[in-house]
Amino acid sequence: TMELNDANLHTLTEYLQKTLSPDPLVRRPAEKFLESVEGNQNYPILLLTALEKSQDDVIRVCAAVTFKNYIKRNWRIVEDEPNKISDPDRTAVKANIVNLMLTSPEQIQKQLSDAISIIGREDFPQKWPDLLTEMVTRFQSGDFHIINGVLRTAHSLFKRYRHEFKSNELWMEIKLVLDTFAQPLTELFKATIDLCQTHATDINALKVLFSSLTLISKLFYSLNFQDLPEFFEDNMETWMTHFHNLLTLDNKLLQTEDEEEAGLLELLKSQICDNAALYAQKYDEEFQPYLPRFVTAIWNLLVTTGQEVKYDLLVSNAIQFLASVCERPHYKHLFEDQNTLTSICEKVIVPNMEFRSADEEAFEDNSEEYIIRDLEGSDIDTRRRAACDLVRGLCRFFEGPVTAIFSGYVNSMLTEYAKNPAANWKHKDSAIYLVTSLASKAQTQKHGITQANELVNLTEFFVSHILPDLRSPSVNEFPVLKADAVKYVMTFRSQLPKEQLLETVPLLVAHLRAESTVQHTYTAHALERLFTMRGPNNSTLFSATEIAPFTEQLLNNLFNALAIPGSSENEYIMKAIMRSFSLLQETIVPYIPTLIGQLTHKLLLVSKNPSKPHFNHYLFESLCLSIRITCKANPASVLSFEEALFPVFTEILQSDVQEFVPYVFQVMSLLLEIHTSSIPSSYMALFPHLLQPVLWERTGNIPPLVRLLQAYLEKGGTTIAGSAPDKIPGLLGVFQKLIASKANDHQGFYLLNSVVEHMPPESIGQYRKQIFILLFQRLQSSKTTKFIKSFLVFVNLYCVKYGAIALQEIFDDIQPKMFGMVLEKIVIPEVQKVSGQVEKKICAVGITKILTECPAMMDTEYTKLWPLVLQALIGLFELPEDDSIPDDEHFIDIEDTPGYQTAFSQLAFAGKKEHDPIGDAVSNPKILLAQSLHKLSTACPGRVPSMLSTSLNAEALQFLQGYLQAASVQLV
């Protein structure tokens, strides 16, 4: 416990101050210190005290952010993980935080509001029943700083109703919220609107009131999202009348000079457009009486709003409203008239597809954001995207007329461009955009456009208007049009014929040299997508031989592009490098010695401050591919890779770069698995460090570390037994930690199986009994399906490795008759659940040995189990796998672990081949069973057939006859 005293408060403040230092040598240790004390009781209370009492505003904000992140990491209680927040602390936090949030300045209010919603996500309503009532009573305060604090917190608490799956639990919670909250919210809405009239000339009052109205409108959206609540249906008149009035309101005082930033009026109207679209889409019957006046109001809004950036959100939401209305059969009649369609096309769609100077600035100076918006579709709130959605919506019922209207526009835009390309290039940009939005009916990330409008000839447009731009010798002229051309190829890659795509590959390779970030990024992305396309027989559409002629240019240009300012950590380029390696395979071998130097240099740079997770992931994938492809041709070259990589890896492990450690383990496993002889000394030097408990505390490290230790055991079991026997307890300590966790017990078994398979038997003799005792303790405390499946595989592997007698003796040595209990309670009833070819084979061979090489099975009280075990084995061969899981077992997926812990990122190209410990010794376990039974029957004639005829069911007996015939043996 940390006492709540001034000395501790002072220390905490000092460390918070240091976490703000730009110098990593000051900042890092301070962050580590705070992390080391965050498990102490009273730590969160001290943080809140600093936040409340400190005289220094910077410290107050820092304490608020630290507190929020602490809550985010630790509030959720996860099975098997330590619970870092004591119950008294949890109670104290919930008792004080609402009041503290409401009385803090806005910057701190926002952080605490987030913290409340994180706690609420776990504890509300069951463990925090009075949260809402405490908040609702503050509506009466009349103080809008407090009221907005409540609204903001409620918004972050209820926002998740917009994307949660329907469930009974969710309904109950929403119902509870509506019962407490809907009425006061409606009263507040009406009162706030009245106050706007009262203070119509007071700009400061209006600013506060309009932010309240916007928050109230957002809450309306969240509470109405899942279903139309009865309360809101009864009060629709109130809400919709006010929403409609607010849409048409124009208050000179609230108009802003700023052209970029949306003002309060725009934000409120944008949210109202969303609310109207929600009702028009989901509750169209109830909303029908109000719809025409909203269509009119929103139409007028669109026709009168300027092109400035500050109106983007409003315009795009307004267009999205029209898009959602025009797709509903109910409202088709509103749009049928040719004049209406023409006027929508002319007044709404075409003007909002223009490439504005603001877009041009973003293209040139803020390329990263431009790419995220345009390429990754986070452009939900751009005018272009909304206009594009409206085109798609209109095409649902009016494809013919709309295509005809736009063809006219496209032709006139292209004519304008042709007259004077330098001055009119934006006309061509709009034309390409229009064609794309007209032609695209359905698209996926994987294939680009999958369904196209038959009325648009994509190939002809490509040849006449796209290819010329790609062929142009000067790659830096008209970068926007070049980027458009590249994007066109990428978008319609599934529609264009292969010959044309192949013809564009060398053109795209040349475009990688473009100075414009957007242009060379799109190009890298387009190549990467083309290289992943599948041909008719599921191989890649382009073969390595077709792309091979461009290899040198391609690799040169990709690596040089990483040197262009602004693209040093460009994830699209890195992904294209990975994909090129993967496609070209051995074609790249001659280039690897040069490239590996560039890749390791890049790795060293980014490891100093990893900020682009995707880039880093593809960088490691590319390293794995270089290793795999080169070592496939020449296994001895693994040494030169180790020489190049180990210095960087050592630095990453020593500086504990958390994001990279799991990757380093995976690449090291890949390298170690390639070695053919014994384990190199450079790996043995690292071995003791891999067993340090601190490494195993991070969930993201567990899968790659287990795999690395398995590689150590496989290549160096005897070396470890000979030169590091004192490390065996540490190895088994890791197994013990993993086996205690429901989430990671299977990883513990992977390790244990490798120990049994690869360590010399005498080296682990003294530990065997303890291993089994640990497994039995876990079986008693929590017997899950996953654990039992792993346990069965282990027991049978042990039997295969050490023999059935050793297995029976170790069980009966722990407790008399234990062997029979395991057979009766676990093997016979559960073996049907084992899944996986190799796992089933291990169990089949192990059980065959129990049946035929264990004397106790033939002449003790275990004999009555013999036919049941045999029947279970035949079931394992012949019956479908039992994949049922009891209701009370909800496994925590590794991915679900909360907070900031880096979840484990599996490298696809570091993949491990499935390993079969039995190998070719047994090719068909059914034949082995037949042969082993034959051998047993010759040792004790007459016994086996009589046990079979009295106790085995007819169907199983028939299968067994089949095995005996296939093996050409008989029972004696």
N, C-alpha and C positions, 0 to 999 in steps of 0.2 A: 504493500500500500504506500502511496505517496501522501504524506500529510497535507492537509489544506492549510499551508502557512505561507507567510510572506517570503521566506527564504526560497521555498520551492517555486513560488510564483515568479520570483526574481530570476531564478535559474532558467525557468521555462521561457521567460521573456527574452533572456539573452540568446538562447538557442533559436528562438523564432527569428530574432534579428539576423542571426548568422545564416539562416536558410535563405535570406534575401540577397546574400552576397553574390556578386558576379564571379568571384574567384572560386573555382570548384574545390580547391584545397580547404577553403573555409566552409563552403556550402555542403559538400558531400558528407563530411563527418557530422555536421549538425543534423542533417536529415537522418543519418544512420542512428544518431543518439536518440532522436525523437521516436524513431521506429522501435528502438530497443526498450523504451519505457512505456510504449503505448499499451502494453498488457497490464500495467499496474492499476490498482483500484484508485479512483479519484482523478486519473489523468484527464478524462473528458471534462470533469467539473472544473479542474484547474484551467483548461483551455477556455471554457465559457467564462470563468472569472476574469481571465486576462482580457477576453473580448469585451467584457462589460466594464472593467475597472481601469484598464490602461489609459494613460493620458495621451499616448501616442497613436494617432489614427492609423498609421501604417501597420503598427503591431496589431491593432484591433482587426483590421481587414485580414492580415496574415493569419491571426488566430482563427478567424471565421473560416478561411479557406482550408487551413490545416484540419479544423474540426470536421468540416464537411467531408474531406477526403478520408479522414479516420472513420467516420460513420459509414462511408461508402465501402471501405475495405472490410470493416469488422462487424457491422450490425447484424447481418444475416448469420443465423446459426447453422453451420453445416455439419452434418454427421461426420464423425471421425476427425474433424478439424478442431483445434483448440478454440474455445470461446473466449475471446479476448476482453469482453466487456462484462463486468460483474453485474449481478442482478440489482444491487443498490444503485449502481451507476446508471443502469438503464432506467430505473424508476425516476431517479433524480433528473436525468436529461429530459424525460417526457414531461415531468412536472414543471420544468422551468423554460423549456425552449420556446413555446408559443409566445409567452409574454415577452421574452427577450427579443424574439424576432420582431414583434410588433412595435417595440420601443426603440429599435436600433435604426441608425441611418440607412438609407436605401441600399448602399453597396453591401453592407453587412446583412441587411434584411434578405437580399437575394440569396446569399450563401446559406443562411439559416433556413430559409424557405425550402431550398433544395434538400437540406438535411432532413427537414420534417417529412418531405415527401419520400425520401429513402426509408426513413423509419416507418412511415405510414404504409409503404409498400409491403413491409413485413408484418407490422403489428396492428394496423387498422383493418377492420373494426375490432376483432376479438380482444387484442391485448392493449387496445388504446381506445376504449369506448367513448370517453368524454372529449376526444379531440375535436369533433365537429361542433358539438354544443358550445365548447369553449370558444371556438372561432365565430360561430354565428352570433353569439351574444355581443361580440364587438361591433357588429353592424350598427348597433344602437348608439355607438359612441359619438357618431357625427363627425369624428376626426378622420378625414380621408387618407391620411398617411397610414393610419391603422387599418382602415377598411381596405385600402389597396394591398396592404400586407396580407390580409386574410384572403383576398381574391387571388393574389398571386400564388399563395400557398395552395389554395383549393385547386387552382389551375394545374399546378405541377402534380398534385395528388390525383386528379381525375383524368388527366390527359391520357393515361394508359387505357381508359375505356374505349379510346378510338381504335386501338389495335389488338385488344385482347380477344382470345377465342371465347365464344359463348360457353358458359358453364353455370351450373347452379349456384356455385359459390359467388361468381361474378354478379349474377342476378340479385342474390340476397344483398350483396354489398351495395349495388346501385340503388336497390329499393330503399335500403336504410338511408343512404345519402339523400335520395329524393325526399323521403319523409321529413328529414331534418332541414334540408337545404333549399328545396325548390321554392317554397312559399317565401321565406325571407329574401331569397335572391330576386324574386319577382317584385317584391315590395321595394327592395333597394333599387332595382332597375327603374321603377316608376318614380321613386323619390329623386333619383339622380337626374332623370330627364326634367323633372320640375325645377330642380336647382339650376339646370342649364338655362332655363328661361329667366329665373331670378337673377342669375349672374351673367346674363347675355353680353354684358359690356366689360366684364372683368377678365382680362386675358389669363391671369395667373390661376384664378378659380377654374376657368374653362379647361385649362391644360390638365389639372388634376381630375376634373370630372370626366373628361373625355378618355383619360387612361382608364378610369373605372369602367366606363361604358365598353371599352374594347375588351377588358378582362371579363366583364359580365357576358359579352357576346361569345368569347372563347369558351366560357363555362357552359353556356347554352349548347354549343356544338358538342362538347364532350358528353354532357348529360343526355343529349338526344341521339347520340350516335348508334347505340346498340339497338334501340327500339324506341317507338314513340311513347313516352310516358303519359299515363292518363292525365296527370296534372298539367303537362304542357299542352296536351290536346284540348283540355278544358279552357286553358288560358291563351290559346293560339291568337285570338283576336287582339289581346293586349300586346303580346310580343310582336306579332307581324305588323300591326299598325305602327308601332314605334319604330321597328326596323325600317319600314318603308319610308317613314318620315325622315329618319336619320340619313337614308340613302339620298334623299332629294335635298337635304339640308346644305346650305352653303354659308359658312360663317367667315366673313372677311378677316376677322381677328385670328382665325386658326390657319389662314393660308401662310405657307412659309416661303421665304425667299430661296431657300436652298433647293438646287435642282436635283441633287443626288438623293438625299435622305428623305424617306417618306414621312409626312407629317401625321399628326394624330388623326386628322380627318380621314386621310387616305387609309390608315391602318384600320380604323373602325369600319369604314365602308368595305374594305377588302374582306374583313371577317363576316360582315353581313351577307356579302355575296356568297361566301362559303356556306353560311347557315341556310340561305335560300336554296342553294344547289343541293344541300343535304336533304331538305324537305322535298324538293322537286324530284329527286331520284328515289328516295326511300319511301316517302309517305305521299305519293302523288295524289291519291284520292282525297285525303284530308286537306291537302294544300291547294287543291284545284281552284277554290274561290279566290285565293290570293295571287295565283300565278300570273294572270295577265298584267296586273299592275306592277309586279316585280320585273316582268320582261320589259315593259315599257320604261320603267325607271332605269334599269340596267342598260338598256339600249341607248337611252339619252345620255347616260353617263359615258358610254363608250364613244359616242359621236362627239361629245364636247370635251373629252379629256386630252391634254396635250401629249407630246412625244417625250417629255422629260423622264429621266430615269426614276424620279421619286414616285411616279404613277405606275411603275412596272407591276408591282404586286397587285394593285387595285385592278389594272386593266387585265392582267392575266387571270385573276379570280373572276372578273366579270365575264371574260370570254369563256372560261371554264364553266360558268353557270349556263351560258347559252349552249355550250357543247353538251352539257349533261341533259339539258331540256330537249334539244333537237333529236337526241337519240331515242327518246321515249315515244312509243307508238301513240300514247295519249295526246301528245302535243304536236304530232306531225302536221296537223292542219295549220298551225301558226306559221309554218315555213314554206308551204307548198307553192305559194304564188311566185312566178318567175321574177317579178320585180323585187320581192322581198329577198330572194336568193341573190339577185344581182347586187342589191344594195348591201347585203351582209358582206359579199365578196369584196365589193369596192370600198366600203367604208370601214369595215372591221378587219378583214383578213389581210388584204394587200398592204395597208399602211403598217400593220403590226408585224409584217414579215421583213420590213426594210432593215438593212444593216445600218445602224445609226452610228454617229461619231463616237458615242459612248461604247458601242460594241467594238469599234475599231481600236479605241484606246485600250480596252480590256485585252483585245487580241495581241496588241503590241507590248503592253506594259504589265499586264496582269495575267500572263498566259496560263498560269496554273489554275486560277479560278475559272478562266474561260474554258479550259479543257474539261474540268470537272463538270461544268454546267452543260457543255455541248456534247461531250462524249459519253459521260457517265449518267446522263439523264437526271442530274440533280437540278435541271433547269426547269423544275416544276413551275417556278414563279417567273419565267421569262415570257415576254410577249410572244416570241416566235413559237415556243413550245405550245402555248395555249392556242395560238392561231392554227397550228398544225393539228392539234386535237379537235378543233372546231371543224376543220376540213374533213377529218376522218368521220366526225359525228354526222356532218351533213351528207357525206357520201353513203351513209348507211341506207338512207331512203332516196337520195337524189343524186346518185353517182353520175348518171348521164348528164343532166343539166349543169351540175357543178363542174364536171370535167370540161364541158364545152366552154363555160364562162372563163375558166382559168386558162384553157389552151390559148385563147385570145390574148390574155395578159402575158403569158409566157412568150408568145411569139413577138409581141410588141417590145417586151423588155430585151429580148435577144437582139432585135433589130436596133434598138437604141444603143446597145453595147457595141454592136458591129460598126456603127457610125463613128464612134470615138472611144476605143477601149480604155484609154488612159483616164478619160474623164468619167466614163459611164460604167466602170467595172462593177459598181454596186448593183446595177440592173441585172447583170448576169448572175450575181450572187443570189438575188431574190428569185430569179427564174429557177435556179437549181434547187433552191429551198422549196419552192412551190411544187416542182415536179416530184421532189422526194416526198413531200407530205401527201400529195395526191396519190402517188403510186403505192405508198406503204399502207397495207391493210393490217398486217400482223407482223410482229417481229420478235425475235428472241436474241438474248445475249450471244447464244452459241452460233446461230446461223445467219444473223442479220435479218433482212426481210424474208419472211417465209410465205407471205401471201401478197400478191400485187394486184393492182387495178388493171384489168385487161385492156382498158382504153388508153393506157400510156405505153408507148413503145420504148422500153428501157434501153434495149441494145442500140437502137437507132440514135437515141439521144446521146448515149455513151460515145458512139463513133463520131457523131457530128460535133458535140460540144464539150465532152470530157477529155477524150484522148488528146486533142490538140493541145490542151493545157498541160497534160502530163508529158507530152513529147517536147514541149518548148525547151530550147537549149538553155535558157537562162532560168535556173531554178528559183532565183530570188525575186523575180519580177511578179507582181500581183500575188503576194503570198496568200491572201484570203481566198482567191479563186483556186490557187493550187491546193490549198487545204480542202476546199469544197470538192475538188476533183478526186482527191485521195479518199475523202469521206464517202463519196458516191460509190467508188469501187468497193469500199468496205461494207457499205449499207446493202448494196445489191449483189454481194458476192455469190449468193445462192441462185440469183436469176441470170447472171451473165455467163455465156458459154466459157468452158475451160480455156480454149485457145486464146480468148481475149484476156482472160486473167493472167495466163502465162506470159502474154505479150507485155502486160503491165509490170511484171516483176522487176525486170532490169530498169524500167522507168522509175519505179518506186525506190529501188536501190539508189539511184542517182539523187532522188529527192531527200534522202537522209542527210545530204550535205547542206540542206537549206539552213540559212541563219535563223529564220523565224522558228521560235520554240514550238508554236502550235503546229507549224507545217512539218517539222521533222518528227514531232511526237505522233501526229496522225499517221505519218508514213510508217513509223516503226509499228504502230498498232495495227495498221492495215496488213503489213507483211506478216505479223504474228497471227492475225486471224486467218489469212490465206493459208499459212503453213499448217493450221490446225484443221482445215476443212477435210472432210472425209470423202473418199471416192466410193464407187459402187460396191467394192468388196471390203468396205470398212478400213482399208488402209488409207494413208493420207492421200488427198486428191493429187498433190504433186509428189513425185518420187524424188529421192535424193539425186538421181541421175539428171532429172530435168532441171533441178536448181543448182547442181554442181558447177556449171560454167560460171555462175555469178559469185561463187563462194568468196573469192579473195576480196572483191569489191564490197560484198555484203558485210563481211566481218570488219573490214577496214572502216567502212562508213559508220557502222554501228558503234564501234569503239571510239571513233573520232567524235561522233555526236555526243558522247558522254563528256567530251572536253569543251563543248560549246557552252558559254556562260549561261547559267540558268538550268542546264540539263545534267549537272554533275551527278544528281541522284534521281534520274528520270526513270520511273518504274516501267514505263512503256518500252523504253529502249532496252532495259535490262531483261524484260520479259521476251522481247524479240530476240535477244542474244540467246537466251535459254532455248527458245523454240527453234532457232536456226541450228544450234548444236544438236538438238534432239532429232531434227529432220535429216540433217546432213550426215550424222553418224561418222563413220571412219573417214569421210572426206575431210573432216576438220583436223585429223591427227597431225599433219605437218605444221599446222598453225598454232597448236596448243602451247609448245614451249614459249612462244612470244606472249600469247594471250594470258597464260597462267600468271605471268608476272604482273600484267595489268590488273587482273582480277584480284590478286592478293594485295596489291598496292591500294586498290579501291577499298578492299575489306578493312585494311588498316586505318584508312581515313575515316570510313563511316563508323568504325567501332568506337572512335573517340566521342561520338555523340549520335547514337542511332536515332534518326527521326523519321525515316520513311520505311515502315514495316514491309510494305510490298516490295519495294526496291531490294531491301536486304534479303527477303525470302528468295527472290529470283536470282540474286547474286549467289546465294548458297546452292540453289538448284543448279546454276551454271557450273559451279565448282564440281558438284557431284557428277554432272554429265562429262566434264573434261576428264575426271578420274576414270569413270566407268568406261568411256569410249576408248581412251588411250590404253588402259590396263587390259581391256579385252583383247586388244591387238598384241600387247606386250606387258605381261604381268610384272616384269622386273621394274618397269617405270614407276611403280608405286613409290619407290625410294625417292625419286626426284620430286614427286608431289609432296612427300613428307618434309623433304628439305625446304621446299618453298613455303609450305603452310604452317609447319610447327612453330616458327618464331611468332607469327601473328596469333596463332591459337593460344600459345603460352601467355601472351600479353592479355588476350581476352579473358582467359581463366584467372590470371592474377589480378586484373582490375575488376573482376567479377562483373562483366557487362551482361546484366541479367538477360536481356533480350537475345543475346547471341550464344549463351552457354548451351542451350539445348541443341542449337544447330551444330556447334562445334563437336558435341558428342556424336551426333549422327554422322558427320563427315569422318570422324575418327573411326567409328564402327565400320564404315564402308572401307576405309583404308586397311584396317586391321583384318577384315574378313578376306581381303584380296591376298594377304601374305600366305605363302604355301608352307614355309618351314615354321620353326618355333617362334615364340613371341619376341620381337626386338626389345633391346634394353631400354630404348627411349620410352616405350610404353610402360615397361615395368616400373620406371622411376615415377610415373604418374599414378600408379595403381593405388597406393595408400591414400592419396588425396581424394580419390573417387568414393571412398567409404566414409568421408566426413559427414556427420549428421546434418550439418547446415545445408549441404547441397540437396539433401533429400527432403528438406522442408518445403521446397517450392514444387508445387504439383507439376509445373511445366517441364521440370528436369526428369521426372520419374521414368516415362517411357524411353527416352533416348539413353538415360544412364543404365537402365536395366539391359537394354540391347548392347550397350558398350561392354558391360560386365560379362554378358553372355559371350561376346566375341573374345574377351580375355580368357574366359574359361575354355572356350572351344580351342583356341590357339595355344593356350599356355596353362592348362590345368595342372600338368605335371611340374611346370616351372614354378607355379605358385606354391604347390605342395612342397617342392624342394627348397626354394630360396625364400619364400615368405609365409611359412606355416603360421606365423603369429598373426597373419592377416585374416585367417579363416574365421575366427570368432567375429571379426568386424563384418565380414561378408554375410555371415549368418545373422548378425544383428540387423543388417539391412532387410534381410528376408523377414525377420521377426516384426520389424516396423511395418512393412508392407502388408503382411498377412493380417495385421490387426485392423486394416482399413477396408471397409466394404467397397470403396471406390477403386482401391489399388491392389486388392488381394491377388488378382490374376497375374499382376506383374511380379508379385512375390513368388508365385508358382513358376513363372518362366525362369526365374533365377535359380530356384531350388532344383528344377528339372535339369538345368545346365550343370549344376553342382553334381547331381547324381550321375549324369551322363559322362562328364569329362574329368572329374577329380579322381585320382587314384583312390580305390576303396579304403585303404588303410589310413589315408589322410583325414577322412571324415568319420572314421569308426566311432571315436569317442563322442561325437555329437549326434549320432543318428537317433538315439532314444529321445533326446531332448527335442529334436525336430518334430517327431511324431506327437510328443506330449503337447507341444505348442499347437499343432493342428487340431488335436482333440479338444483343447480348451476353446479354440475358436468355434469348433463345431457345436460345443455346448452353449456358447454365449450367443452366437447368431449364425444359424445354418441357412445360408441363402442358396438359391439354385446355382448361381455363378460359382460360389465357393465349392459346392459339391461336384460340379462338372470338373473343375480344376483338380480337386482332391482325388477323384477317380483316376484321372490321367496320371497324376503323380504316383499313386499307389501302384498302378499297373506298370509304370515305367520302372519303379523300384524293383518290382517283381521280375521284369525282363532283365534288368541289370544284375541283380544280386541273387535271383532265384526265388522260387515259391517258398522253399523251406525257410529261408532267411526272413521273408515277409511274415510268414505265420509265427515264427519265433519272436520277432521283435514286437508284434502285437501282443502275444500271450505273455511276454516278459513284462509289459507295462501293467497288465491286469489279466488274470486267468480268464480264458474263454472270450477274450476281446476279439480275436480273429473271427470267430463265428458271428459275433455281434456286428462287426463291420460288414461281413458278407450279407447278413440277414437284413440289416437296417439301411445299408447304403448301396452295396453293389447290386443286389438283386432288384430292389425297387427303382433305383435311380439311373442305372447304366444307359437306359434308353434315351436319357437327356443329353448324352455326350454328343457334341457336334464337331464337324471338321474331319476330313479324311484321315489325316495323320493321327489325330486324337483317337478316332475310332479304331484305327489299326493297333495303336499302343494298347488300348483296352482289350482288344480281341486277343492279342498275343499274351498279354498278362493273365487274362482269365483262363486261357488255354493251359498255361503253366500251372495255375492254381488247381485246375481240374486234373491234370495228368502228371504233375511232378511234385505233388505234396502228399506224402504218405498219410498225414493226419486226416486228409479228406476221405481216405478209404477206410480207416478203421478206428474212428473215435466218434464222439457224439456229433462231429461235424459232418458225418457221412449223409445224414438226412438232408443236408443243404446241397449235396452234390448235384442231384437232378435239377434243383431250382436254379443253381448257378449256370448249369448247361443251358437250361431253357432261356435264361436271361441273355446268354451269349448268342443263341440262335436268334432271339428277338432283336439283338443289336444288329445282326446281319440282315434280317429280313423285314423287320417292321419299320414303318416310317419313324423318323426322329420325333421324340416328344418335346415340342418347344413351348409347352404351356408354362406359364410363370404364375405362382400364387398371387392373389390380389394384393397382399400386404407388402409385396416387394417392389418398391419403385426405386430402380437404381439411379444413383446420382451419376450422371454422365460426367466424364472428365471435363467436358466443355462447360458444365454448369457451375464450376467453382467460381465463387463471386469475386468481385473486386478487381484489383489491378494486376493480379498475378498473371504473368504471361501464360496464356493457355498454351499447351504444347502444339507447336506447328510442325506437322509431319512433312518432311521433304519427299516429294514423289520420286525423285530420281536417286534417293539414297535408299530406296526400297530394299527389303531383305528377302532373300529367297526363302520359301517355306522349307524347313529342315525336317527330315524324317530320321529320328534316332535309330530306327530299326533298319531302314535302308533296304538293300536288295536281299538281305538275309531271309526275309519273308516277303514273297511277292503276293501270295494269296492266302490270307489268314484262314479261309474256310478249308483249304487243302491242309494247312498246318494242323487245324483241329482234327481233321480226319486221320492224318498220319499219327498225331500224338495219342488219340484214342486207341488206334490200332496197337501202338507200342504198349500202352497201359494194359490193354486186354491180353496181350501175350504174356505180360508179367504176372497177371492174376486171372487165369482163364475162367470164363463163365460169369465173372462178376459184372462186367460192364453191360453185356446184353440184358442181364436180368434187372439191373437198376433201370435200364432204359425202358424195358417193356412194362415195368410196374409203375413208373412215375412220370414218364414224359408224355405230353399230350400228342395226339395223332399228327397234328399239322407239323409240330416241331420235329417229330420222328421222321416225317416224310422229307423235310428239308435235309435232315442229317443223312438219310439214305443217299440223297443226291450228292452231298459232299464226299461220302465214302466211295460212291461210284466214280466221281470225277478224279479222286485220288487213286483209284484202282486198288483199294484195300478193303479188308473185311474185319469184322470184330470176332475175336476168338471167345 
